[in-house]
Amino acid sequence: MDRRGSHKGYVRAKNNQAGFEVRERPIELEHVSYNREGQYNAALDSMEDGTNEALVNGSSDEACVQTKIPKLTGAKKELYDHNSTTFFDDGVRKIDFVLVWDELLPSNVSEISDCKREVFESNLEKEGLQIEYVDTPGVSLHFIKLHAPDEVLRRYAEILKLRMPMKKIEQDVINCVGSTSMEFLLKIPGMLQFHNATNEIVHEVKSRFDSILDYFRPDPHLFPVKAQRFSAVYSRDKEYLFNVEDEDFFTSSIRSRIVDFILKRKRFKEDTDDEFAFGIERLLTEGVYSAAYPLHDGSDHVDGNLRSLLRTEWTALNKLHRYQPLDYVKDYFGVKIALYFAWLGFYTHTLLFASVVGFFCFLFSFLSLPSNIPSNDICSGRFNVVMCPICDYSGDNSCDYWYIFETCLHSRAAYLFDNGTTVFFAVFMSFWAVLFLEMWKRYSAEITHRWDLTGFDHQEEHPRPQYLARLTHVKAKRVNVVTQTLEPRVPFWRIKVPAALLSISLILLLVSMAMASVMGVILYRMSLLASLSIHNDQNITANAMLITTATAAFINLCCILLFNRFYEKIALWLTEQELPRTQSEFEDSLTLKMYLLQFVNHYASIFYIAFFKGKFIGYPGDYNRFFGYRQEECGTGGCLVELCIQLAIIMVGKQAMNTCMEMVLPMVFKWFNSIRVRTGMGKQPKESQAYKAQWAKDYQLVAWGSEALFAEYLEMVLQYGFVTIFVAAFPLAPLFALLNNVLEMRLDARKILTLHRRPVAQRVKDIGVWYTILDCLGKLSVATNGLIIAFTSDFIPRLIYTLKYSPDHSLSGYVNYTLAYFSTSDFSHAQQVSNASAAVDICRYRDLRETPWLPSNPQEPNPNKYALSADFWYILAARLTFVLVFQNFVALVTMVIRWIIPDVPRKLSERIRQEAYFTNEIIIKQEMIRARGSVRGAQAARGDSTARLLRPRSYVEPQNISPSPYDDGVLFKRSKSSCPRISTGKSIDAV
């Protein structure tokens, strides 16, 4: 249909609950203006008052179609009173989805696009969706409102196997759920009195503790605690089990999910030649539609809706101290987004303890800095030796000898991050990582149970439409073990193997690119260090190492941010080629690829500094070269300071950049969308209905992509790697992560609530493959921290020196112990320092090597000069022993922790089993009541007097009779003492 000409709209007065007659009448809107004058405005006012009127041709003497509309009640009435534009014009049918196309976009107004829209919308109507068009004269934007009737919702709720709340049941059954073995223990003589006395003490302590926690919990008046309800997989054959009469039975998130499921699977071409001619995603890509989205509940700045309440109580920065109202976040955005905020809140909460410990470790290092003997020896000048040149350029600009006191600042900074607390904090963070994951599993089990995700199997997910389209011509089928339906099987040799080889090849290529960028930064460091070393300014020369490290880290950060966008596109394309069956499998595969690439991109330079820099440089006169350049050396205090600088700049800089981009870019895109809407609205005044409508307001917001949440997870998991893998080098990493996450959590919430269109609700069981990645990072952190302490820090050499070589078991003379001797006469002619300020016979360098002379006779040359000394091999053995002991000790304690802490709390496990049992009991009882009612009705119709035998137990006969043998009331007959009352209204909160 060509809406550029006559702009036809359609009004459908259809309501299957009230049994209205379906009326469909084309309406010419060419001569209808949107100003609030004349008969059209009166008709518009009448529609806002709750009547269903359709304008015909806009003529003053034509009547409007009126239909009697039932009154709204409950949440729908509140929503309608707050914003009537979230409903159809009849004021009854709620808008579940909106499609938009724009006449100003060439791709939207072509004849092919009109044909595709007509076919697509026709298929939506055949599926049962109801459509209402908003085509305003003089406005290029065309909005198409979709509504899913109850019949469609019920049909697809059964197809999607949604778990829906059951009807309210007897309180005795609820009380029985949660009964434990305590019932048996209370029968022991004297145990009841002990139990009561203990309960009084525990109750008093708990009440005082709860009064403190009330300050952090969400306001119970604004967010009432939701009671736990029994639920079951929805089936239309057993509708009597469910409270389908409740207007909120199908929430907004469920409705949008069902409509989105339909939109992704309907064809937009009548011919079947094009296998991929289906789905709203393809139409959006081809420019047939401009946008497709569910509506927000209303304005976030007007009270009276959940969106506004979440903005003021959840996203506000002055509510940082309060837990998140996760149950209400789940109701509004769905399980997937709510689970992300639950994980982020739990992660941030656990970071609090780690950041406190890390801060006190750093504080101890700072306070004990004046008593550090090695740095005092260097800075005081008591031990001032000539050091060998750090570059070997010849000529007038060759590097000169330098004195060790020039590294005073470097030595003091090294002590702040390389001292006795380093080992303690590394061990602590290894245990913290294990406890974090174990406690998250328990917390996740609570959420999974509360949100009715227990027993959810990924095989229950329907295949992705792209998956089915690619396998249309595949004849091989297989039976899904869960759904028992035939599904196409992906050919192994024709599709799976080539896709896997392609993925592996491209990923290796991209990893090589990341490594090449690191090599480029290394060459930059070598060149800059040599240039600064021959600088005439002594301050620059003394701090050449710090300047080089900082500037190289900034360059590396820019490369990381540049590669991130490129990696995302490649990984997305590769995942599509692999044909994952479900959306969850697609996201898991994409996650693994992206994280592998990002891991190399973010951590390659840090691994280089931690484990390779300064380890294979050789010695003066015989340096090992890389591309003709002399390799980098560590400072006199080791490479831990440079590792700390690199880690801090990449971690903090990336977090600050991402936070700014996440808030600025959506605001910029929203501004562009606002300009588009103002252009599309033409000369319509801003006070008109066209501007005030919720669908127009939401169109100005930014689309929430299917991979948007993936980027949020990736950012946090990369941060988790910085916090755990290299925490031995930067004990303040948990503190910076905590400060970032406290703001990140609220800013993410504000961004998704106010700057983005409402996402389609999705159902997931857990955080997916991210948990596996976190677990691998925890295991890797044990190895990396052990190696950093052993090989990067000076902990082991200091320990060996104090135990074996120091007369007073102190660090006096330790700096001299770590420096080897070199005779300048052994320099080659090209390496001679021609512009030396003074004649130097012996210079020192950081290593453990033999002296040029014999220790017993300094006048005799040493035949093994410059060879690695025995102390080097002794310390190397100690380093390897420490790594072995460290890893095995942490692994043993980790195994004990995992064994002690079960994944699912015992009480929760018992409750799940009991609820499953009582759910079956309820179903059986409802079935028997239903069957008994059917038999009694049939017998009553025949006048059979035996119908009274099938009356329920609550029925009171006018005379005493014996109980009926058909009475099944004993099914729920339990003593009150055997079923202690439990609270099922426990809320799930996270920081």
Solvent accessible surface area in square Angstrom, and as a share of the most:
residue,aa,sasa,rsa
1,M,63,0.28
2,D,76,0.40
3,R,4,0.02
4,R,112,0.41
5,G,47,0.45
6,S,32,0.21
7,H,30,0.14
8,K,74,0.31
9,G,3,0.02
10,Y,35,0.13
11,V,25,0.15
12,R,14,0.05
13,A,6,0.05
14,K,56,0.24
15,N,15,0.08
16,N,74,0.38
17,Q,138,0.61
18,A,46,0.36
19,G,63,0.61
20,F,47,0.19
21,E,125,0.56
22,V,87,0.50
23,R,97,0.36
24,E,100,0.45
25,R,110,0.40
26,P,74,0.46
27,I,8,0.04
28,E,48,0.22
29,L,29,0.14
30,E,82,0.37
31,H,152,0.68
32,V,7,0.04
33,S,59,0.38
34,Y,30,0.11
35,N,71,0.37
36,R,118,0.43
37,E,124,0.56
38,G,61,0.59
39,Q,72,0.32
40,Y,38,0.14
41,N,7,0.04
42,A,62,0.48
43,A,6,0.04
44,L,18,0.09
45,D,56,0.29
46,S,27,0.17
47,M,21,0.09
48,E,63,0.28
49,D,121,0.63
50,G,25,0.24
51,T,54,0.31
52,N,4,0.02
53,E,15,0.07
54,A,8,0.06
55,L,16,0.08
56,V,25,0.14
57,N,66,0.34
58,G,34,0.33
59,S,41,0.27
60,S,96,0.62
61,D,122,0.63
62,E,58,0.26
63,A,84,0.65
64,C,32,0.19
65,V,27,0.15
66,Q,118,0.52
67,T,23,0.13
68,K,179,0.76
69,I,33,0.17
70,P,64,0.40
71,K,187,0.79
72,L,24,0.12
73,T,78,0.45
74,G,48,0.47
75,A,49,0.38
76,K,42,0.18
77,K,95,0.40
78,E,122,0.55
79,L,22,0.11
80,Y,32,0.12
81,D,96,0.50
82,H,41,0.18
83,N,21,0.11
84,S,35,0.22
85,T,11,0.07
86,T,2,0.01
87,F,2,0.01
88,F,3,0.01
89,D,52,0.27
90,D,4,0.02
91,G,5,0.05
92,V,18,0.11
93,R,6,0.02
94,K,17,0.07
95,I,3,0.01
96,D,6,0.03
97,F,5,0.02
98,V,0,0.00
99,L,0,0.00
100,V,0,0.00
101,W,1,0.00
102,D,1,0.00
103,E,43,0.19
104,L,98,0.49
105,L,57,0.29
106,P,109,0.69
107,S,52,0.33
108,N,1,0.01
109,V,23,0.13
110,S,45,0.29
111,E,140,0.63
112,I,117,0.60
113,S,6,0.04
114,D,11,0.06
115,C,74,0.45
116,K,22,0.09
117,R,2,0.01
118,E,79,0.35
119,V,18,0.11
120,F,0,0.00
121,E,5,0.02
122,S,42,0.27
123,N,33,0.17
124,L,0,0.00
125,E,63,0.28
126,K,163,0.69
127,E,33,0.15
128,G,26,0.25
129,L,2,0.01
130,Q,3,0.01
131,I,0,0.00
132,E,2,0.01
133,Y,19,0.07
134,V,24,0.14
135,D,4,0.02
136,T,8,0.04
137,P,28,0.18
138,G,67,0.65
139,V,8,0.04
140,S,12,0.08
141,L,1,0.01
142,H,1,0.00
143,F,5,0.02
144,I,0,0.00
145,K,1,0.00
146,L,0,0.00
147,H,14,0.06
148,A,0,0.00
149,P,10,0.06
150,D,26,0.13
151,E,81,0.36
152,V,2,0.01
153,L,0,0.00
154,R,63,0.23
155,R,54,0.20
156,Y,17,0.06
157,A,0,0.00
158,E,52,0.23
159,I,67,0.34
160,L,17,0.08
161,K,68,0.29
162,L,7,0.03
163,R,81,0.30
164,M,1,0.00
165,P,45,0.28
166,M,2,0.01
167,K,73,0.31
168,K,167,0.71
169,I,30,0.15
170,E,83,0.37
171,Q,88,0.39
172,D,85,0.44
173,V,2,0.01
174,I,43,0.22
175,N,16,0.08
176,C,5,0.03
177,V,2,0.01
178,G,14,0.13
179,S,24,0.16
180,T,41,0.24
181,S,72,0.46
182,M,80,0.36
183,E,60,0.27
184,F,141,0.59
185,L,71,0.35
186,L,53,0.26
187,K,148,0.63
188,I,74,0.38
189,P,129,0.81
190,G,49,0.47
191,M,61,0.27
192,L,86,0.43
193,Q,121,0.54
194,F,134,0.56
195,H,44,0.20
196,N,73,0.37
197,A,54,0.42
198,T,51,0.29
199,N,69,0.35
200,E,122,0.55
201,I,117,0.59
202,V,80,0.46
203,H,129,0.58
204,E,92,0.41
205,V,97,0.56
206,K,120,0.51
207,S,51,0.33
208,R,164,0.60
209,F,112,0.47
210,D,37,0.19
211,S,71,0.46
212,I,109,0.55
213,L,34,0.17
214,D,81,0.42
215,Y,131,0.50
216,F,68,0.29
217,R,79,0.29
218,P,21,0.13
219,D,44,0.23
220,P,85,0.54
221,H,165,0.74
222,L,69,0.35
223,F,12,0.05
224,P,73,0.46
225,V,86,0.49
226,K,72,0.31
227,A,70,0.54
228,Q,32,0.14
229,R,85,0.31
230,F,26,0.11
231,S,7,0.04
232,A,12,0.09
233,V,73,0.42
234,Y,2,0.01
235,S,27,0.17
236,R,105,0.38
237,D,115,0.60
238,K,75,0.32
239,E,42,0.19
240,Y,41,0.16
241,L,4,0.02
242,F,2,0.01
243,N,45,0.23
244,V,26,0.15
245,E,131,0.59
246,D,63,0.33
247,E,64,0.29
248,D,65,0.34
249,F,9,0.04
250,F,17,0.07
251,T,49,0.28
252,S,29,0.19
253,S,10,0.07
254,I,38,0.19
255,R,10,0.04
256,S,6,0.04
257,R,53,0.19
258,I,0,0.00
259,V,0,0.00
260,D,18,0.09
261,F,28,0.12
262,I,1,0.01
263,L,0,0.00
264,K,58,0.25
265,R,67,0.25
266,K,41,0.18
267,R,65,0.24
268,F,1,0.01
269,K,62,0.26
270,E,149,0.67
271,D,73,0.38
272,T,108,0.63
273,D,126,0.65
274,D,36,0.19
275,E,43,0.19
276,F,69,0.29
277,A,0,0.00
278,F,28,0.12
279,G,4,0.03
280,I,7,0.03
281,E,74,0.33
282,R,75,0.27
283,L,0,0.00
284,L,64,0.32
285,T,118,0.69
286,E,61,0.28
287,G,14,0.13
288,V,3,0.02
289,Y,3,0.01
290,S,29,0.19
291,A,3,0.02
292,A,24,0.19
293,Y,5,0.02
294,P,6,0.04
295,L,7,0.03
296,H,1,0.01
297,D,18,0.09
298,G,0,0.00
299,S,21,0.14
300,D,15,0.08
301,H,135,0.60
302,V,79,0.46
303,D,116,0.60
304,G,56,0.54
305,N,16,0.08
306,L,42,0.21
307,R,9,0.03
308,S,2,0.01
309,L,43,0.22
310,L,0,0.00
311,R,43,0.16
312,T,49,0.28
313,E,29,0.13
314,W,0,0.00
315,T,0,0.00
316,A,15,0.12
317,L,90,0.45
318,N,112,0.57
319,K,45,0.19
320,L,55,0.27
321,H,65,0.29
322,R,51,0.19
323,Y,44,0.17
324,Q,0,0.00
325,P,6,0.04
326,L,0,0.00
327,D,12,0.06
328,Y,33,0.13
329,V,0,0.00
330,K,48,0.20
331,D,36,0.19
332,Y,2,0.01
333,F,2,0.01
334,G,4,0.04
335,V,16,0.09
336,K,26,0.11
337,I,9,0.04
338,A,0,0.00
339,L,3,0.02
340,Y,2,0.01
341,F,4,0.02
342,A,0,0.00
343,W,1,0.00
344,L,0,0.00
345,G,0,0.00
346,F,27,0.11
347,Y,0,0.00
348,T,1,0.01
349,H,86,0.38
350,T,26,0.15
351,L,0,0.00
352,L,95,0.47
353,F,131,0.55
354,A,0,0.00
355,S,2,0.01
356,V,62,0.36
357,V,24,0.14
358,G,0,0.00
359,F,86,0.36
360,F,121,0.50
361,C,10,0.06
362,F,43,0.18
363,L,61,0.31
364,F,114,0.48
365,S,1,0.00
366,F,113,0.47
367,L,120,0.60
368,S,22,0.14
369,L,24,0.12
370,P,98,0.62
371,S,83,0.54
372,N,17,0.08
373,I,56,0.28
374,P,17,0.11
375,S,2,0.01
376,N,36,0.18
377,D,19,0.10
378,I,6,0.03
379,C,36,0.22
380,S,62,0.40
381,G,36,0.35
382,R,168,0.61
383,F,41,0.17
384,N,64,0.33
385,V,28,0.16
386,V,34,0.20
387,M,6,0.03
388,C,7,0.04
389,P,8,0.05
390,I,45,0.23
391,C,10,0.06
392,D,32,0.16
393,Y,98,0.37
394,S,67,0.43
395,G,38,0.36
396,D,127,0.66
397,N,104,0.54
398,S,4,0.03
399,C,3,0.02
400,D,49,0.25
401,Y,31,0.12
402,W,43,0.15
403,Y,96,0.36
404,I,0,0.00
405,F,81,0.34
406,E,35,0.16
407,T,18,0.11
408,C,36,0.22
409,L,104,0.52
410,H,11,0.05
411,S,9,0.06
412,R,69,0.25
413,A,24,0.18
414,A,6,0.04
415,Y,35,0.13
416,L,30,0.15
417,F,28,0.12
418,D,4,0.02
419,N,7,0.03
420,G,55,0.53
421,T,25,0.15
422,T,10,0.06
423,V,26,0.15
424,F,115,0.48
425,F,2,0.01
426,A,0,0.00
427,V,29,0.17
428,F,36,0.15
429,M,3,0.01
430,S,1,0.01
431,F,41,0.17
432,W,15,0.05
433,A,1,0.01
434,V,9,0.05
435,L,72,0.36
436,F,3,0.01
437,L,2,0.01
438,E,1,0.01
439,M,81,0.36
440,W,5,0.02
441,K,50,0.21
442,R,55,0.20
443,Y,36,0.14
444,S,13,0.08
445,A,17,0.13
446,E,34,0.15
447,I,0,0.00
448,T,17,0.10
449,H,14,0.06
450,R,29,0.11
451,W,14,0.05
452,D,41,0.21
453,L,2,0.01
454,T,53,0.31
455,G,60,0.57
456,F,19,0.08
457,D,52,0.27
458,H,84,0.37
459,Q,46,0.20
460,E,40,0.18
461,E,33,0.15
462,H,65,0.29
463,P,14,0.09
464,R,14,0.05
465,P,16,0.10
466,Q,50,0.22
467,Y,3,0.01
468,L,71,0.35
469,A,6,0.04
470,R,88,0.32
471,L,2,0.01
472,T,77,0.45
473,H,142,0.63
474,V,14,0.08
475,K,187,0.79
476,A,40,0.31
477,K,98,0.42
478,R,117,0.43
479,V,80,0.46
480,N,10,0.05
481,V,118,0.68
482,V,58,0.33
483,T,33,0.19
484,Q,125,0.55
485,T,70,0.41
486,L,124,0.62
487,E,15,0.07
488,P,13,0.08
489,R,123,0.45
490,V,16,0.09
491,P,27,0.17
492,F,115,0.48
493,W,194,0.68
494,R,162,0.59
495,I,23,0.12
496,K,95,0.40
497,V,37,0.21
498,P,63,0.40
499,A,9,0.07
500,A,46,0.36
501,L,110,0.55
502,L,67,0.34
503,S,6,0.04
504,I,99,0.50
505,S,66,0.43
506,L,44,0.22
507,I,19,0.10
508,L,111,0.55
509,L,99,0.49
510,L,5,0.03
511,V,32,0.19
512,S,64,0.41
513,M,67,0.30
514,A,1,0.01
515,M,78,0.35
516,A,63,0.49
517,S,23,0.15
518,V,8,0.05
519,M,77,0.34
520,G,38,0.37
521,V,9,0.05
522,I,9,0.05
523,L,52,0.26
524,Y,71,0.27
525,R,6,0.02
526,M,14,0.06
527,S,42,0.27
528,L,39,0.19
529,L,14,0.07
530,A,10,0.08
531,S,60,0.39
532,L,24,0.12
533,S,12,0.07
534,I,59,0.30
535,H,89,0.40
536,N,155,0.80
537,D,57,0.30
538,Q,113,0.50
539,N,112,0.57
540,I,51,0.26
541,T,35,0.21
542,A,30,0.23
543,N,49,0.25
544,A,2,0.01
545,M,31,0.14
546,L,32,0.16
547,I,65,0.33
548,T,2,0.01
549,T,0,0.00
550,A,31,0.24
551,T,48,0.28
552,A,0,0.00
553,A,0,0.00
554,F,114,0.48
555,I,67,0.34
556,N,3,0.02
557,L,11,0.06
558,C,85,0.51
559,C,32,0.19
560,I,1,0.00
561,L,44,0.22
562,L,129,0.64
563,F,34,0.14
564,N,25,0.13
565,R,152,0.56
566,F,92,0.38
567,Y,1,0.00
568,E,54,0.24
569,K,142,0.60
570,I,41,0.21
571,A,0,0.00
572,L,57,0.28
573,W,125,0.44
574,L,1,0.00
575,T,0,0.00
576,E,57,0.25
577,Q,49,0.22
578,E,47,0.21
579,L,9,0.05
580,P,13,0.08
581,R,16,0.06
582,T,0,0.00
583,Q,57,0.25
584,S,29,0.18
585,E,55,0.25
586,F,5,0.02
587,E,37,0.16
588,D,50,0.26
589,S,24,0.16
590,L,4,0.02
591,T,3,0.02
592,L,93,0.46
593,K,15,0.06
594,M,3,0.01
595,Y,17,0.07
596,L,83,0.41
597,L,2,0.01
598,Q,5,0.02
599,F,44,0.18
600,V,23,0.13
601,N,7,0.03
602,H,0,0.00
603,Y,1,0.00
604,A,13,0.10
605,S,6,0.04
606,I,0,0.00
607,F,44,0.18
608,Y,38,0.14
609,I,1,0.01
610,A,0,0.00
611,F,40,0.16
612,F,113,0.47
613,K,2,0.01
614,G,23,0.22
615,K,71,0.30
616,F,123,0.51
617,I,23,0.12
618,G,13,0.12
619,Y,48,0.18
620,P,1,0.01
621,G,33,0.31
622,D,80,0.42
623,Y,22,0.09
624,N,70,0.36
625,R,110,0.40
626,F,59,0.24
627,F,152,0.63
628,G,62,0.60
629,Y,85,0.32
630,R,26,0.10
631,Q,46,0.21
632,E,6,0.03
633,E,36,0.16
634,C,27,0.16
635,G,10,0.10
636,T,18,0.11
637,G,15,0.14
638,G,3,0.03
639,C,2,0.01
640,L,0,0.00
641,V,4,0.02
642,E,0,0.00
643,L,0,0.00
644,C,6,0.04
645,I,41,0.21
646,Q,1,0.01
647,L,0,0.00
648,A,24,0.19
649,I,29,0.14
650,I,0,0.00
651,M,2,0.01
652,V,52,0.30
653,G,20,0.20
654,K,12,0.05
655,Q,13,0.06
656,A,54,0.42
657,M,84,0.38
658,N,31,0.16
659,T,29,0.17
660,C,75,0.45
661,M,73,0.33
662,E,35,0.16
663,M,34,0.15
664,V,78,0.45
665,L,58,0.29
666,P,11,0.07
667,M,110,0.49
668,V,56,0.32
669,F,98,0.41
670,K,66,0.28
671,W,142,0.50
672,F,110,0.46
673,N,20,0.10
674,S,15,0.10
675,I,62,0.32
676,R,96,0.35
677,V,0,0.00
678,R,102,0.37
679,T,77,0.45
680,G,1,0.01
681,M,2,0.01
682,G,42,0.40
683,K,203,0.86
684,Q,30,0.13
685,P,69,0.43
686,K,133,0.56
687,E,130,0.58
688,S,4,0.03
689,Q,35,0.16
690,A,11,0.08
691,Y,27,0.10
692,K,110,0.46
693,A,0,0.00
694,Q,1,0.00
695,W,20,0.07
696,A,0,0.00
697,K,78,0.33
698,D,1,0.00
699,Y,2,0.01
700,Q,36,0.16
701,L,9,0.04
702,V,20,0.11
703,A,61,0.47
704,W,48,0.17
705,G,40,0.38
706,S,64,0.41
707,E,40,0.18
708,A,27,0.21
709,L,8,0.04
710,F,20,0.08
711,A,51,0.40
712,E,11,0.05
713,Y,14,0.05
714,L,14,0.07
715,E,11,0.05
716,M,1,0.00
717,V,0,0.00
718,L,3,0.02
719,Q,5,0.02
720,Y,0,0.00
721,G,0,0.00
722,F,4,0.02
723,V,0,0.00
724,T,1,0.01
725,I,0,0.00
726,F,0,0.00
727,V,0,0.00
728,A,3,0.02
729,A,0,0.00
730,F,8,0.03
731,P,14,0.09
732,L,24,0.12
733,A,0,0.00
734,P,0,0.00
735,L,48,0.24
736,F,72,0.30
737,A,0,0.00
738,L,20,0.10
739,L,102,0.51
740,N,22,0.11
741,N,0,0.00
742,V,39,0.22
743,L,83,0.41
744,E,2,0.01
745,M,3,0.01
746,R,2,0.01
747,L,36,0.18
748,D,5,0.03
749,A,0,0.00
750,R,72,0.26
751,K,10,0.04
752,I,2,0.01
753,L,0,0.00
754,T,16,0.10
755,L,16,0.08
756,H,17,0.07
757,R,20,0.07
758,R,12,0.04
759,P,8,0.05
760,V,34,0.20
761,A,8,0.06
762,Q,65,0.29
763,R,32,0.12
764,V,25,0.15
765,K,86,0.37
766,D,67,0.35
767,I,10,0.05
768,G,31,0.29
769,V,21,0.12
770,W,14,0.05
771,Y,50,0.19
772,T,72,0.42
773,I,12,0.06
774,L,0,0.00
775,D,30,0.15
776,C,76,0.45
777,L,6,0.03
778,G,9,0.09
779,K,119,0.50
780,L,61,0.30
781,S,1,0.01
782,V,20,0.12
783,A,30,0.23
784,T,3,0.02
785,N,0,0.00
786,G,0,0.00
787,L,59,0.29
788,I,0,0.00
789,I,0,0.00
790,A,0,0.00
791,F,54,0.22
792,T,6,0.03
793,S,2,0.01
794,D,10,0.05
795,F,43,0.18
796,I,5,0.03
797,P,8,0.05
798,R,39,0.14
799,L,74,0.37
800,I,20,0.10
801,Y,17,0.06
802,T,25,0.14
803,L,116,0.58
804,K,108,0.46
805,Y,73,0.28
806,S,5,0.03
807,P,128,0.81
808,D,93,0.48
809,H,124,0.55
810,S,28,0.18
811,L,33,0.16
812,S,53,0.34
813,G,37,0.35
814,Y,11,0.04
815,V,11,0.07
816,N,61,0.31
817,Y,39,0.15
818,T,14,0.08
819,L,9,0.04
820,A,5,0.04
821,Y,61,0.23
822,F,2,0.01
823,S,20,0.13
824,T,15,0.09
825,S,91,0.59
826,D,54,0.28
827,F,20,0.09
828,S,58,0.37
829,H,172,0.77
830,A,64,0.49
831,Q,27,0.12
832,Q,69,0.31
833,V,21,0.12
834,S,79,0.51
835,N,68,0.35
836,A,37,0.29
837,S,106,0.68
838,A,61,0.47
839,A,107,0.83
840,V,32,0.18
841,D,110,0.57
842,I,58,0.30
843,C,0,0.00
844,R,14,0.05
845,Y,16,0.06
846,R,67,0.24
847,D,32,0.17
848,L,30,0.15
849,R,46,0.17
850,E,48,0.22
851,T,28,0.16
852,P,13,0.08
853,W,63,0.22
854,L,56,0.28
855,P,105,0.66
856,S,106,0.69
857,N,59,0.30
858,P,85,0.53
859,Q,159,0.71
860,E,81,0.36
861,P,99,0.63
862,N,11,0.06
863,P,115,0.72
864,N,95,0.49
865,K,83,0.35
866,Y,12,0.05
867,A,43,0.33
868,L,59,0.29
869,S,17,0.11
870,A,77,0.60
871,D,36,0.19
872,F,59,0.24
873,W,136,0.48
874,Y,104,0.40
875,I,3,0.02
876,L,48,0.24
877,A,55,0.43
878,A,25,0.19
879,R,39,0.14
880,L,101,0.50
881,T,77,0.45
882,F,37,0.16
883,V,18,0.10
884,L,117,0.58
885,V,89,0.51
886,F,10,0.04
887,Q,56,0.25
888,N,85,0.44
889,F,104,0.43
890,V,1,0.00
891,A,50,0.39
892,L,110,0.55
893,V,41,0.24
894,T,17,0.10
895,M,128,0.57
896,V,67,0.38
897,I,26,0.13
898,R,74,0.27
899,W,211,0.74
900,I,109,0.55
901,I,29,0.15
902,P,68,0.43
903,D,68,0.35
904,V,60,0.34
905,P,19,0.12
906,R,141,0.52
907,K,133,0.56
908,L,4,0.02
909,S,34,0.22
910,E,28,0.13
911,R,50,0.18
912,I,45,0.23
913,R,152,0.56
914,Q,37,0.17
915,E,25,0.11
916,A,55,0.43
917,Y,109,0.41
918,F,10,0.04
919,T,17,0.10
920,N,84,0.43
921,E,15,0.07
922,I,7,0.04
923,I,38,0.19
924,I,82,0.41
925,K,41,0.17
926,Q,50,0.22
927,E,59,0.27
928,M,83,0.37
929,I,71,0.36
930,R,133,0.49
931,A,56,0.44
932,R,27,0.10
933,G,29,0.28
934,S,73,0.47
935,V,68,0.39
936,R,65,0.24
937,G,42,0.41
938,A,50,0.39
939,Q,32,0.14
940,A,65,0.51
941,A,92,0.71
942,R,164,0.60
943,G,64,0.61
944,D,49,0.25
945,S,89,0.57
946,T,62,0.36
947,A,11,0.08
948,R,107,0.39
949,L,57,0.28
950,L,19,0.10
951,R,79,0.29
952,P,56,0.35
953,R,137,0.50
954,S,97,0.63
955,Y,97,0.37
956,V,127,0.73
957,E,39,0.18
958,P,127,0.80
959,Q,128,0.57
960,N,157,0.81
961,I,82,0.42
962,S,87,0.56
963,P,120,0.75
964,S,26,0.17
965,P,116,0.73
966,Y,123,0.47
967,D,49,0.25
968,D,22,0.12
969,G,19,0.18
970,V,109,0.63
971,L,49,0.25
972,F,26,0.11
973,K,130,0.55
974,R,105,0.38
975,S,66,0.42
976,K,186,0.79
977,S,98,0.63
978,S,30,0.19
979,C,14,0.08
980,P,61,0.38
981,R,171,0.63
982,I,47,0.24
983,S,85,0.55
984,T,24,0.14
985,G,19,0.19
986,K,115,0.49
987,S,39,0.25
988,I,8,0.04
989,D,31,0.16
990,A,7,0.05
991,V,33,0.19
